[in-house]
Amino acid sequence: MRHLLDTRTLSRTDALNILDVAEDMADTQLREVKKLPTLRGKTVVNLFFEDSTRTRISFEAAAKRLSADVINFSAKGSSVSKGESLKDTAQTLAAIGADAVVIRHGASGAPHTLAASGWIDAGILNAGDGTHEHPTQALLDAFTMRRRIHGAAASRGRDLDGVHVVIVGDILHSRVARSNVWLLASLGAHVTLVAPPTLLPVGIEGWPAAVSYDLDAVLAENPDVVMMLRIQGERMHDAFFPNSREYSRRWGLDDERLARLTGDSIVMHPGPMNRGLEISSGAADSPRSTVLEQVSSGVSVRMAALYLLLSGEREDQR
């Protein structure tokens, strides 16, 4: 694997390989000594043009547990804020010997530009670009689903064939939703997107997912997974719904809707959560919730991604 830029072009075989390697990484994190010597001597740069505490810390923990050297580069307060271009920054990172660059950028396509540019010979991992994709989030979500549905001991090699996943909320601004739709479809899941019409993107009819505006009707189908998305107020410059109370009433997972879930249905949220808006505290903290599992899964999945990019397999592809 040369780069990890999106899930739309990630093959089913590669996706399952990442998930299975992540299972191996998760096993190592149960040991008293969690650190592995696997990437000793490698340098991983976290290049974040957007704030993200969770994702940056998760990648940092993953790299350090593989014994890589980690450099955290924040665009705020750096030369980037003074007008330095992505090309200049990439060439600087190349000069210091970066082996992998984890990039989060507000512009959709920035990681692809970096990977295709020739400015730096390093593995590029997309940690979120604009409203485009966030592949490791989708992979950690699939990893969490697989473990809950099949059991941790039996999940290796398993896909999500026939699993019904409902993704609810701000689809328009969500790179998490986009990455999940393509990955889940590749793994055999059936995806239904639920949102007000104003929060659905143009061209959604081309996505491998069903669309509904009625959350209650979809929940009546007893889905296996209900994934709530954060309302991204910072990306909204118009009124996409009347008010917060109306949104919560029609599209929020409150305690009443939670009580209607049957069987082993699980509740997911990529975080950070707007409690009381898209999800109630009762739903977020219930036994059905996988919110904290998703955080721990993120470290294992990102360890797997870094390992597959920086191990001997990558060297052979140069």
C-alpha positions as CSV (number, residue, x, y, z in Angstrom):
1,M,0.0,0.0,0.0
2,R,1.6,3.3,-1.2
3,H,-0.8,5.8,0.3
4,L,-4.2,5.9,2.1
5,L,-6.1,8.7,0.5
6,D,-9.8,7.6,0.4
7,T,-12.1,4.6,0.7
8,R,-13.8,5.1,-2.7
9,T,-10.7,3.6,-4.4
10,L,-9.7,1.3,-1.6
11,S,-10.2,-2.3,-2.7
12,R,-12.2,-4.7,-0.6
13,T,-9.1,-6.9,-0.3
14,D,-7.0,-4.0,1.0
15,A,-9.7,-2.8,3.4
16,L,-10.0,-6.3,4.9
17,N,-6.2,-6.5,5.2
18,I,-6.1,-3.3,7.1
19,L,-8.9,-4.4,9.4
20,D,-7.2,-7.8,10.0
21,V,-3.8,-6.2,10.7
22,A,-5.6,-3.8,13.1
23,E,-6.9,-6.9,15.0
24,D,-3.3,-8.0,15.4
25,M,-2.4,-4.5,16.7
26,A,-5.3,-4.5,19.1
27,D,-4.0,-7.7,20.6
28,T,-0.6,-6.1,21.2
29,Q,-2.4,-3.3,23.2
30,L,-3.6,-5.8,25.7
31,R,0.0,-6.5,26.8
32,E,1.7,-4.8,29.7
33,V,4.3,-3.4,27.4
34,K,2.3,-1.9,24.4
35,K,5.2,-0.6,22.4
36,L,6.5,-2.5,19.3
37,P,9.9,-1.9,17.6
38,T,8.3,-2.3,14.1
39,L,8.9,1.3,12.8
40,R,12.0,2.2,14.7
41,G,14.0,4.7,12.7
42,K,11.0,5.9,10.7
43,T,9.7,9.5,11.0
44,V,6.0,10.3,10.9
45,V,4.8,13.9,10.5
46,N,1.4,14.9,11.6
47,L,0.6,17.9,9.3
48,F,-2.6,19.5,10.5
49,F,-4.0,22.6,8.7
50,E,-7.2,22.1,10.7
51,D,-7.7,21.6,14.4
52,S,-8.4,18.1,15.5
53,T,-7.4,16.9,19.0
54,R,-8.8,13.4,18.7
55,T,-7.4,12.4,15.3
56,R,-4.0,14.0,15.9
57,I,-3.6,12.3,19.3
58,S,-4.8,9.0,17.9
59,F,-2.2,9.1,15.0
60,E,0.5,10.2,17.4
61,A,-0.2,7.4,19.8
62,A,-0.3,4.9,16.9
63,A,3.1,6.0,15.6
64,K,4.7,6.1,19.0
65,R,3.5,2.6,19.9
66,L,5.2,1.4,16.7
67,S,8.4,3.2,17.9
68,A,8.4,5.7,15.1
69,D,9.7,9.3,15.7
70,V,6.8,11.7,15.6
71,I,6.8,15.4,14.5
72,N,3.6,17.4,15.1
73,F,3.2,20.3,12.7
74,S,0.4,22.7,13.2
75,A,-0.3,25.3,10.5
76,K,-1.3,27.8,13.1
77,G,1.7,29.9,14.2
78,S,3.8,28.3,11.5
79,S,5.2,29.6,8.2
80,V,2.0,28.3,6.6
81,S,0.1,31.1,8.3
82,K,2.6,33.5,6.8
83,G,1.8,32.4,3.3
84,E,4.0,29.3,2.8
85,S,2.5,27.0,0.2
86,L,1.8,23.3,0.5
87,K,4.6,22.7,-1.9
88,D,7.1,24.6,0.2
89,T,5.9,22.7,3.4
90,A,6.2,19.4,1.6
91,Q,9.7,20.1,0.4
92,T,10.7,21.1,4.0
93,L,9.3,17.8,5.3
94,A,11.2,15.9,2.6
95,A,14.4,17.6,3.6
96,I,14.0,16.5,7.2
97,G,13.5,12.9,6.1
98,A,9.7,12.3,6.7
99,D,8.8,8.7,5.8
100,A,5.0,9.2,6.3
101,V,2.9,12.4,6.3
102,V,-0.5,12.3,8.0
103,I,-2.3,15.4,6.6
104,R,-5.6,17.1,7.6
105,H,-6.5,20.0,5.3
106,G,-9.5,22.2,4.8
107,A,-9.3,21.9,1.0
108,S,-10.8,18.8,-0.6
109,G,-8.1,16.9,-2.5
110,A,-5.1,18.3,-0.7
111,P,-3.7,14.8,0.3
112,H,-4.1,13.6,-3.3
113,T,-2.2,16.7,-4.6
114,L,0.6,15.9,-2.1
115,A,0.7,12.2,-3.0
116,A,0.8,12.9,-6.8
117,S,3.1,15.9,-6.7
118,G,6.5,14.4,-6.5
119,W,7.4,17.0,-3.9
120,I,8.0,14.3,-1.3
121,D,8.7,10.6,-1.4
122,A,6.7,9.6,1.6
123,G,3.5,7.6,2.4
124,I,0.5,10.0,2.6
125,L,-2.3,9.3,4.9
126,N,-5.5,11.4,4.6
127,A,-6.7,12.5,8.1
128,G,-9.6,14.4,6.6
129,D,-9.7,16.8,3.6
130,G,-12.4,19.4,3.4
131,T,-15.8,17.8,3.0
132,H,-14.2,15.0,0.9
133,E,-13.1,11.9,2.9
134,H,-11.7,10.7,6.2
135,P,-10.7,7.1,5.4
136,T,-9.2,6.0,8.8
137,Q,-12.4,7.1,10.5
138,A,-14.4,4.9,8.2
139,L,-12.0,2.0,8.8
140,L,-12.1,2.3,12.6
141,D,-16.0,2.5,12.4
142,A,-16.0,-0.7,10.3
143,F,-13.5,-2.3,12.7
144,T,-15.8,-1.4,15.7
145,M,-18.9,-2.7,13.9
146,R,-17.2,-6.0,12.9
147,R,-16.2,-6.6,16.5
148,R,-19.6,-5.9,17.9
149,I,-21.5,-7.9,15.3
150,H,-19.2,-10.9,14.9
151,G,-17.3,-10.8,18.2
152,A,-13.6,-9.8,18.6
153,A,-12.4,-13.4,18.5
154,A,-14.2,-14.2,15.3
155,S,-14.0,-11.0,13.3
156,R,-10.8,-11.7,11.4
157,G,-11.4,-12.1,7.7
158,R,-15.1,-11.2,8.1
159,D,-16.9,-8.5,6.1
160,L,-20.2,-6.8,6.9
161,D,-22.3,-8.5,4.3
162,G,-26.0,-7.9,4.9
163,V,-25.5,-5.5,7.8
164,H,-27.9,-2.6,7.7
165,V,-26.2,0.7,8.7
166,V,-28.1,3.9,9.1
167,I,-26.2,7.2,9.0
168,V,-28.1,10.2,10.3
169,G,-27.5,13.9,10.2
170,D,-25.3,16.4,8.4
171,I,-24.4,14.3,5.4
172,L,-23.7,17.5,3.3
173,H,-20.6,18.6,5.3
174,S,-19.5,15.1,6.5
175,R,-16.4,13.5,5.1
176,V,-17.0,10.7,7.6
177,A,-20.3,9.9,5.9
178,R,-18.7,9.8,2.5
179,S,-15.9,7.5,3.5
180,N,-18.2,5.3,5.4
181,V,-20.7,4.9,2.5
182,W,-18.0,3.8,0.1
183,L,-16.2,1.5,2.5
184,L,-19.4,-0.1,3.9
185,A,-20.7,-0.8,0.4
186,S,-17.4,-2.5,-0.5
187,L,-17.7,-4.6,2.6
188,G,-21.2,-5.7,1.7
189,A,-23.3,-3.6,4.1
190,H,-26.6,-1.9,3.2
191,V,-26.5,1.8,4.0
192,T,-29.4,4.2,4.5
193,L,-28.7,7.9,4.8
194,V,-31.2,10.0,6.8
195,A,-31.2,13.8,6.9
196,P,-33.3,16.8,6.1
197,P,-33.2,17.6,2.3
198,T,-31.1,20.7,3.0
199,L,-28.3,18.6,4.5
200,L,-27.9,16.1,1.6
201,P,-25.3,16.9,-1.1
202,V,-25.9,17.3,-4.8
203,G,-25.3,14.0,-6.7
204,I,-26.2,11.8,-3.8
205,E,-28.2,9.6,-6.1
206,G,-24.9,8.3,-7.4
207,W,-23.8,7.0,-4.0
208,P,-24.3,3.3,-3.1
209,A,-26.9,4.1,-0.4
210,A,-30.6,4.6,0.1
211,V,-31.9,8.0,1.2
212,S,-34.7,8.8,3.6
213,Y,-35.9,11.9,5.4
214,D,-37.8,10.0,8.0
215,L,-35.7,8.7,10.9
216,D,-38.6,7.0,12.7
217,A,-39.5,5.0,9.6
218,V,-36.0,3.8,9.1
219,L,-35.5,2.9,12.8
220,A,-38.7,0.8,12.5
221,E,-36.7,-1.5,10.1
222,N,-34.5,-2.5,13.0
223,P,-31.1,-1.6,11.6
224,D,-28.0,-3.2,13.0
225,V,-26.1,0.1,13.3
226,V,-27.3,3.7,13.9
227,M,-24.5,6.2,13.3
228,M,-25.2,9.8,14.3
229,L,-23.2,12.6,12.8
230,R,-22.3,15.9,14.3
231,I,-24.0,19.0,13.1
232,Q,-21.1,21.0,11.8
233,G,-22.2,24.5,12.6
234,E,-18.8,25.9,11.8
235,R,-19.3,25.0,8.1
236,M,-22.8,26.3,7.9
237,H,-23.3,29.9,6.7
238,D,-27.0,29.6,6.0
239,A,-30.1,28.2,7.8
240,F,-30.2,24.5,7.0
241,F,-33.0,23.8,9.4
242,P,-35.4,26.0,11.4
243,N,-33.7,25.6,14.9
244,S,-31.9,23.2,17.1
245,R,-35.1,22.0,18.9
246,E,-36.8,21.2,15.6
247,Y,-33.7,19.3,14.3
248,S,-33.5,17.3,17.5
249,R,-37.2,16.5,17.5
250,R,-37.1,15.1,13.9
251,W,-33.6,13.8,13.4
252,G,-32.0,13.4,16.8
253,L,-31.5,10.1,18.6
254,D,-33.2,10.8,21.9
255,D,-34.0,8.5,24.8
256,E,-37.4,7.6,23.3
257,R,-35.9,6.5,19.9
258,L,-33.1,4.7,21.7
259,A,-35.7,2.6,23.6
260,R,-37.3,1.6,20.3
261,L,-34.1,-0.1,19.1
262,T,-34.3,-3.8,19.2
263,G,-31.9,-6.8,19.3
264,D,-28.2,-6.0,19.3
265,S,-28.5,-2.7,17.4
266,I,-25.5,-0.4,18.2
267,V,-25.2,3.4,18.4
268,M,-22.2,5.1,16.9
269,H,-20.9,8.7,16.7
270,P,-17.5,9.8,15.3
271,G,-17.3,12.6,17.8
272,P,-17.1,15.2,19.1
273,M,-20.8,15.0,20.1
274,N,-23.4,17.7,20.4
275,R,-25.3,16.2,23.3
276,G,-28.9,17.1,23.3
277,L,-28.8,18.0,19.6
278,E,-28.1,15.0,17.4
279,I,-27.8,12.6,20.3
280,S,-29.0,12.5,23.9
281,S,-26.7,11.7,26.8
282,G,-28.8,8.6,27.5
283,A,-28.0,7.3,24.0
284,A,-24.4,8.3,24.0
285,D,-23.8,6.6,27.4
286,S,-26.0,3.5,26.9
287,P,-24.7,-0.1,26.6
288,R,-25.6,0.1,22.9
289,S,-23.1,3.0,22.4
290,T,-19.7,2.3,20.9
291,V,-18.3,5.8,21.2
292,L,-15.4,5.0,23.5
293,E,-14.7,1.7,21.6
294,Q,-14.4,3.8,18.4
295,V,-11.6,5.9,20.1
296,S,-9.6,2.8,21.1
297,S,-10.3,1.2,17.7
298,G,-8.8,4.3,16.1
299,V,-5.4,3.7,17.6
300,S,-5.3,0.0,16.4
301,V,-6.5,0.9,12.9
302,R,-4.0,3.8,12.5
303,M,-1.2,1.5,13.8
304,A,-2.2,-0.9,11.0
305,A,-2.3,1.8,8.3
306,L,1.1,3.2,9.3
307,Y,2.6,-0.3,9.5
308,L,1.3,-1.2,6.0
309,L,2.6,2.0,4.6
310,L,6.0,1.9,6.2
311,S,6.9,-1.8,6.5
312,G,9.0,-3.6,3.9
313,E,6.0,-4.1,1.7
314,R,6.0,-0.4,0.9
315,E,9.7,-0.3,0.2
316,D,9.2,-3.0,-2.4
317,Q,6.8,-0.8,-4.3
318,R,9.1,2.2,-4.7
